[in-house]
C-alpha cells in the first residue's frame, strides 16, 4: 500500500499539472460517472494529502476523495496541447484531462465526491501527519503513552499516526533500536520526540526522491561495498523485506513475524527484546 510520502508527492504533481485550470472529468469505467459529471468542466482548485488520503478540490466545496488502498494507481502523463488524450486502457475509474496533461485512476479502494463537512470528518479520524506542518506530534504521543499495544502496531494505526505504512514502521523502529513488540506506554517522551523528528525528515526526503531510503551514509551500498537493493519498492532499507539476510549493522539475520495481519521486520541484534525494568531488577535479586 502506498505510504504517505507517495500521496503528498501525488498531490503536488496533480497541483502542478491541473491546479487552477479548467479540466474535463470522466469515468471511462462508469463507476464514478454520476459524480464525475458534477465537476466536469470545472476548475481543479488544488490537491492535498492527509496521511494516505487524497482530496482533489473543486468549486463549491466539493472534493474527490481518493484512497489508493493496496492496488490503486493514479498516473499523470503529459499530452501535446490541442491533441486528444489517448484512449483509456483497462479499468479507469477516474480520468482528469487538462490543457497539457491527463491523469488516470485505477484500482482505488475509495473514489467518492464528498462535501467539505465529509472531508473534515475523514481528517478528524486521523492522527497527526508527519508531512504536514500543522500536525502536532503530542496528539500521537497521548495515544501511544497510554496504550499497552505494541509500538509496532500503534505506528500503523492511522488514528494514531497518519501516513506511516509497513516500510516506514519497520525502518523507524530499527533506526531507534526499539523492539517492535514493546508496549507503547513503556516508551519515554524523549524517544518519541526523536522518532517523530526522524520520521518527518525521512518522509520529506521520500516526497523529494519519490521512494523510501532509510540507510545512513555509512551503510549505503557504496560505503559498504555491497550490491544495491533489488526490490520493487525501491530504496535502500535496513530490515524491510530483508528476512533471512544479514543486518547491515550487526550482521545478525533479519527476522519477520505477523503483527495484526501485516508482516513485521526487525533485527534481533539491533532491536533487542524489551524487558521491563522491574523484571530485570527482580532477576538480579534472585
C-alpha positions in Angstrom: 0.0 0.0 0.0 1.4 3.4 -0.9 2.6 5.3 2.2 2.1 9.0 3.0 5.0 10.3 1.0 3.5 8.9 -2.2 0.2 10.7 -1.6 1.9 14.0 -0.8 4.0 13.7 -4.0 0.9 12.8 -6.0 -0.9 15.9 -4.6 1.9 18.1 -5.6 2.1 16.6 -9.1 -1.7 16.9 -9.6 -1.5 20.6 -8.5 1.3 21.3 -10.9 -0.5 19.6 -13.8 -4.0 20.8 -13.2 -4.2 23.3 -10.4 -6.1 26.5 -11.3 -7.1 25.1 -14.7 -10.4 24.0 -16.2 -10.5 20.3 -16.6 -12.6 17.6 -18.1 -13.6 14.8 -15.6 -14.9 11.5 -16.7 -15.2 7.8 -15.6 -14.4 5.5 -18.6 -15.2 2.5 -16.3 -18.5 4.0 -15.4 -18.4 3.5 -11.6 -17.7 7.3 -10.9 -19.7 8.6 -13.9 -22.5 10.4 -12.0 -20.1 12.2 -9.7 -17.7 13.0 -12.4 -20.4 14.8 -14.4 -20.9 17.2 -11.4 -17.4 18.5 -11.6 -16.7 18.1 -15.4 -15.7 21.4 -16.9 -14.9 23.0 -13.6 -11.6 24.4 -12.3 -9.5 22.0 -10.3 -8.5 24.3 -7.4 -5.9 22.2 -5.6 -5.0 18.7 -4.4 -3.8 17.9 -0.9 -3.0 14.8 1.1 -3.7 13.9 4.7 -1.9 10.7 5.6 -2.9 8.1 2.9 -6.0 10.1 1.8 -6.0 12.4 -1.2 -8.5 15.2 -1.7 -8.9 16.9 -5.1 -10.8 20.2 -4.6 -13.4 21.7 -7.0 -15.6 24.8 -6.6 -18.5 24.9 -4.1 -16.5 22.9 -1.5 -16.7 19.7 -3.4 -13.8 17.2 -3.1 -12.9 14.0 -4.9 -11.8 11.8 -2.0 -9.3 9.1 -3.0 -7.7 6.3 -1.1 -5.5 4.1 -3.2 -5.6 1.0 -1.0 -3.3 -1.9 -1.9 -3.7 -1.8 -5.6 -4.7 1.7 -6.6 -2.6 3.7 -9.1 -3.1 7.4 -10.1 -0.8 8.1 -13.1 -0.3 11.5 -14.6 1.0 11.9 -18.2 1.8 14.9 -20.4 0.0 15.4 -23.7 0.6 17.8 -26.6 -1.6 20.9 -26.4 -4.5 20.6 -28.8 -4.1 16.8 -29.1 -6.6 14.5 -27.5 -5.6 12.2 -24.7 -5.1 8.6 -25.7 -8.0 6.2 -25.3 -8.1 4.8 -21.7 -6.6 1.4 -21.1 -8.1 -1.0 -18.5 -10.5 -0.2 -15.7 -10.1 3.6 -15.4 -12.3 4.8 -12.6 -11.5 8.5 -12.9 -9.9 10.4 -15.8 -8.9 14.1 -15.5 -7.9 15.9 -18.6 -6.3 19.3 -18.6 -4.7 21.5 -21.4 -1.3 19.8 -21.2 -1.8 16.6 -19.1 -4.2 13.8 -18.2 -4.4 11.5 -15.2 -6.0 8.1 -14.9 -7.0 6.4 -11.6 -7.3 2.6 -11.4 -7.9 0.1 -8.7 -8.5 2.6 -5.8 -10.3 1.5 -2.7 -12.1 4.8 -2.4 -13.1 7.3 -5.1 -16.1 9.5 -3.9 -17.3 13.0 -4.4 -17.8 14.5 -1.0 -18.6 17.8 0.8 -16.3 19.9 2.9 -18.0 18.6 6.0 -17.4 15.0 4.9 -13.8 15.8 4.2 -13.4 17.3 7.7 -14.9 14.2 9.2 -12.3 11.9 7.4 -9.5 14.1 8.6 -10.8 14.2 12.2 -10.4 10.4 12.4 -6.7 10.6 11.5 -3.7 11.1 13.7 -1.0 13.7 13.0 0.7 13.5 9.6 4.5 14.0 9.7 4.4 15.6 6.3 2.0 18.4 7.4 3.4 21.5 9.2 0.1 21.9 11.1 0.5 18.4 12.7 1.1 18.1 16.5 3.1 15.1 17.5 1.8 15.4 21.0 -1.5 14.0 19.8 0.2 10.8 18.8 2.2 10.7 22.0 -1.0 11.0 24.0 -2.3 7.8 22.4 1.0 5.9 22.5 1.8 6.8 26.1 -1.5 5.4 27.4 -1.5 2.2 25.3 -0.3 -1.3 26.1 -0.5 -2.2 22.4 2.9 -3.0 20.7 4.5 0.1 19.3 4.9 -1.8 16.0 1.1 -1.9 15.8 0.5 1.7 17.0 2.7 3.2 14.3 0.5 1.6 11.7 -2.8 2.8 13.3 -3.9 5.7 11.1 -5.9 7.1 14.1 -2.6 7.4 16.0 -0.3 8.5 13.2 -1.4 9.3 9.6 0.7 8.2 6.6 3.0 5.6 8.1 3.0 2.2 6.5 4.9 -1.0 6.7 8.2 0.3 5.3 8.5 3.4 7.5 7.2 1.5 10.5 10.0 -1.2 10.2 12.7 1.2 9.4 11.9 3.8 12.0 11.9 1.2 14.8 15.2 -0.1 13.5 16.9 3.3 13.4 15.9 3.9 17.0 16.8 0.4 18.2 13.3 -0.3 19.5 11.7 -3.7 19.9 8.5 -3.7 17.7 6.7 -5.7 20.3 7.4 -3.2 23.1 4.2 -1.7 24.6 3.6 1.9 23.7 3.3 3.0 27.3 6.8 1.9 28.1 8.4 4.4 25.7 9.9 7.6 27.1 8.8 11.0 25.7 12.3 11.8 24.6 12.3 8.6 22.5 9.0 9.5 20.8 10.3 13.1 20.1 13.4 11.7 18.4 11.3 9.2 16.4 8.9 12.0 15.2 11.8 14.2 14.2 13.4 11.4 12.3 10.1 10.4 10.6 9.5 14.0 9.4 12.9 14.1 7.8 12.7 10.6 6.2 9.2 11.2 4.8 10.0 14.6 3.4 13.0 13.1 1.7 10.7 10.4 0.4 8.5 13.0 -1.2 11.5 14.6 -3.0 13.0 11.3 -4.2 9.6 9.5 -4.7 11.0 6.4 -2.9 11.9 5.3 0.6 15.6 5.4 1.6 16.4 4.9 5.2 20.0 3.8 5.5 22.6 6.2 6.8 25.5 7.3 4.6 27.9 4.8 6.3 25.5 1.9 5.3 24.9 2.7 1.7 26.0 0.1 -1.0 28.8 2.4 -2.0 30.1 2.8 1.6 29.9 -0.9 2.4 30.9 -2.3 -1.0 27.7 -4.3 -1.3 25.3 -4.7 -4.2 22.4 -2.2 -4.3 19.0 -3.5 -3.2 16.8 -5.1 -5.8 13.2 -4.7 -4.7 10.0 -3.4 -6.4 9.6 -0.9 -3.6 12.9 0.8 -4.4 15.2 2.5 -2.0 17.8 1.3 0.5 16.5 -0.1 3.7 17.7 -1.9 6.9 15.1 -4.6 7.5 12.0 -4.2 5.4 11.6 -7.3 3.3 15.1 -8.5 4.1 14.0 -11.6 6.0 16.9 -14.1 6.4 19.5 -11.6 5.2 22.4 -10.2 7.3 21.8 -6.9 9.1 23.9 -4.1 7.6 24.9 -3.0 11.1 25.4 -6.1 13.3 25.4 -9.0 10.9 22.6 -10.9 12.6 19.8 -12.4 10.5 16.8 -10.2 9.9 13.6 -11.8 11.2 9.9 -11.4 10.4 6.6 -12.2 12.1 3.0 -11.3 11.6 1.5 -8.4 13.6 -2.2 -7.6 13.2 -2.2 -9.1 9.7 0.9 -7.4 8.4 4.4 -8.7 8.1 6.8 -7.1 10.6 10.6 -7.0 10.1 13.3 -6.4 12.6 16.9 -7.2 13.6 17.2 -9.1 16.9 20.7 -7.8 17.4 20.0 -4.1 16.9 16.5 -4.2 18.3 16.8 -6.5 21.4 13.7 -7.8 23.1 12.3 -5.3 25.5 12.3 -6.4 29.1 10.5 -4.3 31.8 12.9 -2.8 34.3 11.1 -4.4 37.3 11.6 -7.8 35.8 15.3 -7.2 35.4 15.7 -5.9 39.0 13.8 -9.0 40.3 16.1 -11.3 38.3 19.2 -9.6 39.8 17.9 -10.2 43.3 17.3 -13.8 42.7 
